């Protein structure tokens, strides 16, 4: 998803949705962009990572003039309805983008929204990222039966896994605050029941030893 954004050092990024995907997108974007703002209906979720600045959705949507043109890229990391954000984002994005690319909205995850295309929308890019790399859910690739060549600027799932591990090892990417539960194998059966509760779990680490 971050690759699809074509981030540069001067980008100012808005990440909408502070679930696990939004948190990780914001943290990876922070490695390149000059500023990242995380927003969510639940303000407390935006405060989990001390490296990130976060505000509530109402803070932005109710103060659109204050945030007018404040961002160059926006990630929508929501589930459910996102109509309100598709209406608001064109005015929140700087029409000049980062000076090299037009402003861009990057969709991540599962949500639905109506887009009213018109001249008022302005010149902006809307892209969607639904896969974690070339070869995702491709059985032939997984079993080594075929090789895949990603498009320029994109990577295979294996390459992205290595890039993710390198980020964790060599950069200051911070994921510790995102781990809401630590479990042993014997705790897993009861834990699965709690997954049925929406938004109860951010992420969990299982100790197999």
C-alpha positions, 0 to 999 in steps of 0.5 A, spaced: 500 500 500 505 504 501 509 503 495 502 505 491 503 512 494 509 513 491 511 517 497 517 522 497 520 526 503 516 532 502 509 528 503 504 530 508 500 523 509 493 522 513 492 515 515 484 514 516 483 508 520 487 506 526 486 499 526 492 494 525 493 496 518 492 503 519 497 503 524 502 499 520 501 503 514 502 510 518 509 507 521 511 505 514 509 512 511 513 515 517 520 512 514 519 517 508 514 522 509 515 529 512 509 528 516 504 523 518 497 524 522 493 518 524 486 519 525 480 514 527 473 515 531 476 512 537 481 517 539 485 513 544 487 508 538 491 514 535 495 515 541 498 508 542 504 509 538 508 515 541 512 516 534 505 518 531 501 524 532 493 522 532 487 526 532 480 524 532 476 523 525 471 529 528 477 533 529 478 533 522 471 533 519 469 538 523 475 543 522 475 542 514 478 549 513 483 548 518 486 542 515 484 545 508 490 543 503 494 540 509 496 533 506 499 530 499 497 523 500 491 520 504 490 512 506 483 510 507 484 504 512 477 503 514 472 497 514 464 499 512 462 506 509 467 511 507 463 516 504 464 522 508 471 521 507 471 521 500 467 527 500 472 531 505 479 529 502 479 533 495 479 539 499 484 536 505 489 534 499 493 540 497 492 540 489 499 541 487 501 535 491 508 534 493 511 538 487 512 532 483 506 527 484 498 529 484 495 528 490 493 521 491 488 517 495 490 510 497 484 505 498 486 499 503 482 494 506 474 493 505 470 499 505 464 502 500 463 509 498 460 513 492 465 518 488 462 523 485 466 525 479 466 532 477 471 538 475 470 540 483 474 533 485 480 536 482 486 533 479 488 527 484 489 520 483 485 515 486 488 508 487 486 501 491 491 496 494 488 490 495 494 485 495 501 484 499 505 483 493 505 480 486 504 472 488 499 473 493 494 467 493 497 464 487 498 457 488 503 456 483 507 461 485 507 459 492 509 452 490 515 454 486 512 452 479 512 459 476 516 466 477 513 472 477 515 479 475 512 485 479 511 491 476 516 497 476 516 500 483 512 493 486 515 487 489 513 480 490 510 477 497 517 474 498 520 481 497 515 484 501 516 480 507 524 481 507 523 488 506 518 488 512 523 484 516 529 489 514 524 495 517 523 492 523 531 490 524 534 496 521 529 502 522 526 505 528 519 502 526 515 501 532 510 495 533 511 494 540 505 498 542 500 495 537 501 488 541 495 488 545 495 480 547 501 475 548 498 468 549 501 461 550 498 455 546 494 453 551 490 460 551 488 460 544 482 456 544 479 461 549 482 467 545 479 465 539 472 466 542 474 473 543 476 475 536 468 475 535 467 481 538 469 487 534 475 491 535 476 487 541 483 485 539 488 489 535 494 484 534 496 478 538 503 474 539 503 467 540 509 464 544 510 457 542 515 455 546 
